[in-house]
Amino acid sequence: MPKLSAGQRHPVTLTLNGREVRGEAEPRTLLSDFLRHELAATGTHVGCEHGVCGACTVIIDGVPARACLALAVQTDGAQVRTVEGLSPDGGRTLSVLQESFREHHGLQCGFCTPGILMSLDGFLRAQPDADEAALRDMLSGHLCRCTGYVTIVKAAVHAQRRLKEERAHA
């Protein structure tokens, strides 16, 4: 790994939601800040800045990760998906997960929602047949102060069922 100078900005090139993007970051710049301030991908929210709340969850090279715990320079060359990348057509329509959250009122203030959606996206891709207990366990890594999680779980179960149906018809 190259040595980076603390006071200098360094080039970072990554694939963000399927599109190659470039920016510059100091070695200490968090991925969450880089996404929001350098790349204008503001769907990633910053909550606790300690990796506890889950609001900043993104997918890095296929794996859910807390953007507040990753450094932007660490993602040079990586594939990064944010909530903006969930829509199947660049934002004209909602993804199955997003639509399920809308249908089942899986959000209220919406602050935690992008991170929850990204964790669910990664989880349901990795474990499409997970039971409700496993879904609840995964969701326990996210803090939501509005919903009480009941509607989030309903939305997740509904989305899981719809995704299975889509795979069966594909």
Secondary structure, DSSP 8 states (H G I E B T S, - for coil): -----TTS-EEEEEEETTEEEEEEE-TT-BHHHIIIIIS--TTS--SSSSSSS-TTEEEETTEEEETTTSBGGGGTT-EEE-GGG-STTTTSS--HHHHHHHHTT--SS-SSHHHHHHHHHHHHHH-TT--HHHHHHHHTTS--SSS-SHHHHHHHHHHHHHHHHHHHH-
